[in-house]
Amino acid sequence: MTTGHCEDNATDRAVGAHWERQFCVMAADLGKMFTPHQLPLAAKSASAFGRADDGSWARWLLPDVTIWSAPGEHHEIKHKNQTPDGCYGLEVYRLDSLVEFARTTGQTVLYTIHDWEIAGAATSRSPVRNDLRHWFAADVRDLAQRSTKGGRGYSYVRGVRREVEMRYWTASRYFTPLAAIWSQEAA
């Protein structure tokens, strides 16, 4: 059975890269300084390295974009819509890595979504105009505390489609418009 989700890694990565670039263009237009860690399209995910508690080497997935402008923040960017029951989901392994990165650095890490359906697109691959009003974010440390539901879903793990543990959050309850977050920072 095909669902249209996680079926063509190259195309999905290209769509993701396009929306990471659009996020960066939007940030630049708002006067923000940033580093996109995955652009141009990298063969592997961006990583940070250090020592684990036991002294062995540890690798953490880096969020896609770092905003250096004060107060500074990291963004894990996704281009998706809500599930039929109004949730956004994220792989548990990705959430755990992002939370560990936030804990270790003491910096804000946001799960940031461009909602293509709210933007008026028919599908995730349909062209749509970039607009700050179509972006939503939540702090990964808050998301790790509780979720609306769990489950299993498909994701690319090292470029291979696999079924993995997922967590889901009601979008209207857990996510804030990115415009509101950035306007609070400006104030």
C-alpha positions as CSV (number, residue, x, y, z in Angstrom):
1,M,0.0,0.0,0.0
2,T,1.3,3.4,-0.9
3,T,0.5,6.4,1.3
4,G,2.6,9.1,-0.4
5,H,4.6,9.5,2.8
6,C,8.2,8.3,2.9
7,E,8.2,6.7,-0.5
8,D,10.8,8.6,-2.4
9,N,13.7,9.7,-0.3
10,A,15.4,11.9,-3.0
11,T,12.2,13.8,-3.7
12,D,11.2,14.1,0.0
13,R,14.7,15.5,0.8
14,A,14.5,18.0,-2.1
15,V,11.1,19.2,-0.8
16,G,12.5,19.5,2.7
17,A,15.6,21.4,1.4
18,H,13.3,23.8,-0.5
19,W,11.4,24.6,2.7
20,E,14.6,24.9,4.8
21,R,15.8,27.5,2.2
22,Q,12.4,29.3,2.4
23,F,12.7,29.4,6.2
24,C,16.2,31.0,5.8
25,V,15.0,33.5,3.3
26,M,12.2,34.5,5.6
27,A,14.6,34.8,8.6
28,A,17.0,36.9,6.5
29,D,14.1,39.2,5.4
30,L,13.4,39.7,9.1
31,G,17.0,40.7,9.8
32,K,18.1,37.4,11.4
33,M,21.5,35.9,11.1
34,F,21.6,32.1,10.7
35,T,23.4,28.9,9.7
36,P,21.6,26.2,7.7
37,H,23.3,23.0,8.7
38,Q,21.9,20.8,5.9
39,L,22.1,23.0,2.9
40,P,23.2,22.4,0.3
41,L,21.5,19.0,0.4
42,A,23.9,16.9,2.5
43,A,24.4,13.2,2.1
44,K,24.2,12.8,5.9
45,S,22.3,14.6,8.6
46,A,24.2,17.4,10.4
47,S,25.7,16.2,13.7
48,A,27.3,17.4,16.8
49,F,29.9,15.2,18.6
50,G,31.1,14.9,22.2
51,R,31.6,12.5,25.0
52,A,28.7,10.5,26.5
53,D,28.4,10.0,30.2
54,D,30.4,6.8,30.0
55,G,33.3,8.5,28.1
56,S,32.5,7.0,24.7
57,W,31.9,9.2,21.6
58,A,28.4,10.4,21.3
59,R,26.7,11.8,18.2
60,W,23.6,14.1,18.3
61,L,21.5,15.1,15.4
62,L,21.7,18.9,14.9
63,P,18.6,20.9,14.3
64,D,18.4,22.0,10.6
65,V,18.9,25.8,11.2
66,T,20.6,27.8,13.9
67,I,19.4,31.4,14.4
68,W,22.4,33.3,15.8
69,S,20.5,36.6,16.3
70,A,19.7,37.2,20.0
71,P,18.3,35.4,21.9
72,G,19.4,32.6,19.6
73,E,17.5,29.4,18.8
74,H,17.7,26.2,16.8
75,H,15.0,25.0,14.5
76,E,14.2,21.4,13.3
77,I,12.2,22.3,10.1
78,K,9.4,20.2,8.7
79,H,7.0,20.8,5.8
80,K,3.9,18.9,6.7
81,N,0.2,19.1,7.5
82,Q,-1.8,18.0,10.5
83,T,-3.1,14.5,10.9
84,P,-6.8,14.0,10.5
85,D,-7.2,14.5,14.3
86,G,-5.3,17.8,14.3
87,C,-1.8,16.7,15.4
88,Y,1.8,17.1,14.3
89,G,4.1,14.1,14.8
90,L,7.8,13.5,15.3
91,E,9.9,10.4,15.5
92,V,10.9,9.5,19.1
93,Y,14.5,9.0,18.2
94,R,14.6,12.5,16.6
95,L,12.8,14.1,19.5
96,D,15.2,12.4,22.0
97,S,18.2,13.7,20.2
98,L,16.9,17.2,19.9
99,V,16.0,17.3,23.6
100,E,19.5,16.0,24.6
101,F,21.0,18.7,22.4
102,A,18.8,21.4,24.1
103,R,19.7,20.0,27.5
104,T,23.4,19.8,26.8
105,T,23.7,23.3,25.2
106,G,21.1,25.0,27.4
107,Q,19.7,26.6,24.3
108,T,16.2,26.7,22.8
109,V,15.4,24.1,20.2
110,L,12.1,24.5,18.3
111,Y,10.3,21.9,16.3
112,T,9.2,24.3,13.5
113,I,6.6,23.3,10.9
114,H,5.6,24.9,7.7
115,D,2.0,23.7,7.3
116,W,1.4,23.2,3.6
117,E,-2.3,22.6,4.0
118,I,-2.9,25.9,6.0
119,A,-0.8,27.6,3.2
120,G,-3.4,26.4,0.7
121,A,-1.5,23.6,-1.0
122,A,-3.2,20.5,-2.3
123,T,-0.3,18.2,-1.4
124,S,3.1,18.5,0.3
125,R,4.7,18.8,-3.1
126,S,2.4,21.5,-4.5
127,P,3.9,24.9,-4.9
128,V,2.8,27.5,-2.4
129,R,3.8,31.0,-1.4
130,N,6.0,31.2,1.7
131,D,4.3,33.2,4.4
132,L,5.3,33.5,8.1
133,R,1.6,32.9,9.0
134,H,1.9,29.3,7.9
135,W,4.8,28.5,10.3
136,F,4.3,27.0,13.8
137,A,6.8,26.0,16.5
138,A,7.1,24.3,19.8
139,D,10.0,23.9,22.2
140,V,11.2,20.3,22.1
141,R,11.7,20.3,25.9
142,D,8.0,21.0,26.3
143,L,7.0,18.4,23.8
144,A,9.1,15.8,25.6
145,Q,7.1,16.4,28.8
146,R,3.8,15.1,27.4
147,S,2.1,14.2,24.1
148,T,-1.4,13.8,22.8
149,K,-0.7,10.2,21.7
150,G,2.0,7.8,20.6
151,G,2.1,5.4,17.8
152,R,4.2,4.1,14.9
153,G,4.9,5.7,11.6
154,Y,7.2,5.7,8.7
155,S,10.5,7.7,8.6
156,Y,13.8,7.6,6.8
157,V,16.5,6.2,9.1
158,R,19.9,6.6,7.4
159,G,18.1,7.0,4.1
160,V,16.0,3.8,4.5
161,R,12.2,3.8,5.0
162,R,11.5,2.2,8.4
163,E,8.6,2.0,10.8
164,V,9.5,3.9,14.0
165,E,8.0,5.0,17.3
166,M,6.3,8.4,17.0
167,R,4.8,11.0,19.3
168,Y,2.0,13.3,18.3
169,W,0.8,16.7,19.7
170,T,-2.5,18.5,19.1
171,A,-1.3,21.4,17.0
172,S,-3.7,24.0,18.4
173,R,-2.6,23.2,22.0
174,Y,1.2,22.7,21.7
175,F,2.3,24.8,18.8
176,T,2.6,28.6,18.6
177,P,2.6,30.7,15.4
178,L,6.3,31.4,14.6
179,A,5.3,35.0,14.0
180,A,4.2,35.3,17.7
181,I,7.5,33.8,18.9
182,W,9.6,36.1,16.8
183,S,7.6,39.2,17.6
184,Q,8.0,38.4,21.4
185,E,11.8,38.2,20.8
186,A,11.8,41.5,19.0
187,A,10.0,43.1,21.9
